[in-house]
Amino acid sequence: MTIHRGEIYFVNLNPVKGREQAGPRPVLVLSIDAINELPLVVTVVVGTKGENISRNFPTNVRVSPEDSGLPLETIFLCFQIRSLDPKRFPGKPAGKLSEDELERIEVVVRHCLGL
Protein backbone atom coordinates (compact mmCIF):
# COMPACT_ATOMS: atom_id res chain seq x y z
CA MET A 1 0.00 0.00 0.00
CA THR A 2 1.26 3.47 -0.86
CA ILE A 3 0.23 6.44 1.25
CA HIS A 4 0.40 9.86 -0.43
CA ARG A 5 0.69 13.41 0.82
CA GLY A 6 -2.70 15.15 0.82
CA GLU A 7 -4.72 11.96 1.28
CA ILE A 8 -7.16 11.61 4.17
CA TYR A 9 -7.60 8.34 6.04
CA PHE A 10 -9.78 7.26 8.95
CA VAL A 11 -7.31 5.93 11.52
CA ASN A 12 -7.80 4.69 15.07
CA LEU A 13 -5.55 6.90 17.21
CA ASN A 14 -5.84 4.84 20.40
CA PRO A 15 -4.02 4.47 22.70
CA VAL A 16 -3.66 8.12 23.68
CA LYS A 17 -2.72 10.19 26.71
CA GLY A 18 -4.27 13.34 28.14
CA ARG A 19 -5.67 15.79 25.61
CA GLU A 20 -4.61 13.91 22.48
CA GLN A 21 -7.41 13.20 20.02
CA ALA A 22 -8.66 9.65 20.52
CA GLY A 23 -10.48 6.94 18.60
CA PRO A 24 -11.17 6.74 14.88
CA ARG A 25 -10.43 10.10 13.27
CA PRO A 26 -9.77 11.53 9.85
CA VAL A 27 -6.08 12.28 9.45
CA LEU A 28 -4.47 14.28 6.66
CA VAL A 29 -1.10 13.03 5.43
CA LEU A 30 1.48 15.85 5.60
CA SER A 31 4.74 13.97 5.17
CA ILE A 32 6.28 13.92 1.71
CA ASP A 33 5.86 10.85 -0.49
CA ALA A 34 9.60 10.04 -0.34
CA ILE A 35 9.20 9.52 3.42
CA ASN A 36 5.82 7.80 3.11
CA GLU A 37 7.39 5.15 0.84
CA LEU A 38 9.87 4.14 3.56
CA PRO A 39 8.86 1.66 6.25
CA LEU A 40 9.07 4.35 8.94
CA VAL A 41 6.21 6.62 10.01
CA VAL A 42 3.66 8.87 8.30
CA THR A 43 3.19 12.39 9.68
CA VAL A 44 -0.41 13.59 9.84
CA VAL A 45 -2.68 16.36 11.07
CA VAL A 46 -5.68 15.10 13.04
CA GLY A 47 -9.22 16.11 12.10
CA THR A 48 -12.55 16.27 13.88
CA LYS A 49 -16.19 16.83 12.88
CA GLY A 50 -16.94 20.43 12.02
CA GLU A 51 -19.97 20.38 14.32
CA ASN A 52 -17.65 19.75 17.31
CA ILE A 53 -16.09 23.22 17.03
CA SER A 54 -18.55 26.09 16.66
CA ARG A 55 -16.07 28.90 15.95
CA ASN A 56 -12.91 29.28 13.95
CA PHE A 57 -9.50 29.43 15.62
CA PRO A 58 -6.17 30.42 14.01
CA THR A 59 -4.84 26.90 14.74
CA ASN A 60 -7.59 25.07 12.82
CA VAL A 61 -8.66 24.75 9.17
CA ARG A 62 -12.30 24.04 8.33
CA VAL A 63 -12.72 21.97 5.14
CA SER A 64 -16.01 21.31 3.35
CA PRO A 65 -17.08 17.85 2.17
CA GLU A 66 -16.74 19.07 -1.41
CA ASP A 67 -13.08 19.93 -0.82
CA SER A 68 -12.16 16.78 1.12
CA GLY A 69 -14.27 13.95 -0.29
CA LEU A 70 -15.40 13.15 3.27
CA PRO A 71 -19.10 12.90 4.15
CA LEU A 72 -18.99 15.73 6.74
CA GLU A 73 -17.35 19.09 7.22
CA THR A 74 -13.99 18.46 8.89
CA ILE A 75 -11.77 20.69 10.98
CA PHE A 76 -8.10 19.87 10.84
CA LEU A 77 -6.45 20.66 14.17
CA CYS A 78 -3.08 21.89 12.93
CA PHE A 79 -1.63 21.84 16.45
CA GLN A 80 -2.41 18.09 16.64
CA ILE A 81 0.42 16.68 14.51
CA ARG A 82 1.33 13.02 14.93
CA SER A 83 3.62 10.50 13.33
CA LEU A 84 1.91 7.14 12.89
CA ASP A 85 3.02 3.68 11.90
CA PRO A 86 1.79 2.87 8.37
CA LYS A 87 0.14 -0.29 9.75
CA ARG A 88 -2.53 1.93 11.34
CA PHE A 89 -3.78 3.01 7.90
CA PRO A 90 -6.56 1.20 6.03
CA GLY A 91 -6.03 0.10 2.44
CA LYS A 92 -7.76 3.06 0.78
CA PRO A 93 -7.99 6.77 1.56
CA ALA A 94 -11.37 8.24 2.47
CA GLY A 95 -10.64 11.52 0.71
CA LYS A 96 -7.98 13.83 -0.69
CA LEU A 97 -7.34 17.57 -0.51
CA SER A 98 -6.63 19.75 -3.51
CA GLU A 99 -3.28 21.56 -3.67
CA ASP A 100 -5.01 24.81 -2.64
CA GLU A 101 -6.60 23.23 0.44
CA LEU A 102 -3.32 21.52 1.34
CA GLU A 103 -1.55 24.88 1.14
CA ARG A 104 -4.10 26.38 3.57
CA ILE A 105 -3.25 23.61 6.04
CA GLU A 106 0.50 24.10 5.52
CA VAL A 107 0.25 27.81 6.39
CA VAL A 108 -1.53 27.06 9.66
CA VAL A 109 0.83 24.19 10.55
CA ARG A 110 3.80 26.54 10.05
CA HIS A 111 2.05 29.08 12.32
CA CYS A 112 1.51 26.43 15.02
CA LEU A 113 5.16 25.37 14.86
CA GLY A 114 6.58 28.89 14.66
CA LEU A 115 8.14 28.25 11.23
C-alpha positions as CSV (number, residue, x, y, z in Angstrom):
1,M,0.0,0.0,0.0
2,T,1.3,3.5,-0.9
3,I,0.2,6.4,1.3
4,H,0.4,9.9,-0.4
5,R,0.7,13.4,0.8
6,G,-2.7,15.2,0.8
7,E,-4.7,12.0,1.3
8,I,-7.2,11.6,4.2
9,Y,-7.6,8.3,6.0
10,F,-9.8,7.3,9.0
11,V,-7.3,5.9,11.5
12,N,-7.8,4.7,15.1
13,L,-5.5,6.9,17.2
14,N,-5.8,4.8,20.4
15,P,-4.0,4.5,22.7
16,V,-3.7,8.1,23.7
17,K,-2.7,10.2,26.7
18,G,-4.3,13.3,28.1
19,R,-5.7,15.8,25.6
20,E,-4.6,13.9,22.5
21,Q,-7.4,13.2,20.0
22,A,-8.7,9.7,20.5
23,G,-10.5,6.9,18.6
24,P,-11.2,6.7,14.9
25,R,-10.4,10.1,13.3
26,P,-9.8,11.5,9.8
27,V,-6.1,12.3,9.5
28,L,-4.5,14.3,6.7
29,V,-1.1,13.0,5.4
30,L,1.5,15.8,5.6
31,S,4.7,14.0,5.2
32,I,6.3,13.9,1.7
33,D,5.9,10.9,-0.5
34,A,9.6,10.0,-0.3
35,I,9.2,9.5,3.4
36,N,5.8,7.8,3.1
37,E,7.4,5.1,0.8
38,L,9.9,4.1,3.6
39,P,8.9,1.7,6.3
40,L,9.1,4.4,8.9
41,V,6.2,6.6,10.0
42,V,3.7,8.9,8.3
43,T,3.2,12.4,9.7
44,V,-0.4,13.6,9.8
45,V,-2.7,16.4,11.1
46,V,-5.7,15.1,13.0
47,G,-9.2,16.1,12.1
48,T,-12.6,16.3,13.9
49,K,-16.2,16.8,12.9
50,G,-16.9,20.4,12.0
51,E,-20.0,20.4,14.3
52,N,-17.7,19.7,17.3
53,I,-16.1,23.2,17.0
54,S,-18.5,26.1,16.7
55,R,-16.1,28.9,15.9
56,N,-12.9,29.3,13.9
57,F,-9.5,29.4,15.6
58,P,-6.2,30.4,14.0
59,T,-4.8,26.9,14.7
60,N,-7.6,25.1,12.8
61,V,-8.7,24.7,9.2
62,R,-12.3,24.0,8.3
63,V,-12.7,22.0,5.1
64,S,-16.0,21.3,3.3
65,P,-17.1,17.8,2.2
66,E,-16.7,19.1,-1.4
67,D,-13.1,19.9,-0.8
68,S,-12.2,16.8,1.1
69,G,-14.3,14.0,-0.3
70,L,-15.4,13.2,3.3
71,P,-19.1,12.9,4.2
72,L,-19.0,15.7,6.7
73,E,-17.4,19.1,7.2
74,T,-14.0,18.5,8.9
75,I,-11.8,20.7,11.0
76,F,-8.1,19.9,10.8
77,L,-6.4,20.7,14.2
78,C,-3.1,21.9,12.9
79,F,-1.6,21.8,16.4
80,Q,-2.4,18.1,16.6
81,I,0.4,16.7,14.5
82,R,1.3,13.0,14.9
83,S,3.6,10.5,13.3
84,L,1.9,7.1,12.9
85,D,3.0,3.7,11.9
86,P,1.8,2.9,8.4
87,K,0.1,-0.3,9.8
88,R,-2.5,1.9,11.3
89,F,-3.8,3.0,7.9
90,P,-6.6,1.2,6.0
91,G,-6.0,0.1,2.4
92,K,-7.8,3.1,0.8
93,P,-8.0,6.8,1.6
94,A,-11.4,8.2,2.5
95,G,-10.6,11.5,0.7
96,K,-8.0,13.8,-0.7
97,L,-7.3,17.6,-0.5
98,S,-6.6,19.7,-3.5
99,E,-3.3,21.6,-3.7
100,D,-5.0,24.8,-2.6
101,E,-6.6,23.2,0.4
102,L,-3.3,21.5,1.3
103,E,-1.6,24.9,1.1
104,R,-4.1,26.4,3.6
105,I,-3.2,23.6,6.0
106,E,0.5,24.1,5.5
107,V,0.2,27.8,6.4
108,V,-1.5,27.1,9.7
109,V,0.8,24.2,10.6
110,R,3.8,26.5,10.1
111,H,2.0,29.1,12.3
112,C,1.5,26.4,15.0
113,L,5.2,25.4,14.9
114,G,6.6,28.9,14.7
115,L,8.1,28.2,11.2
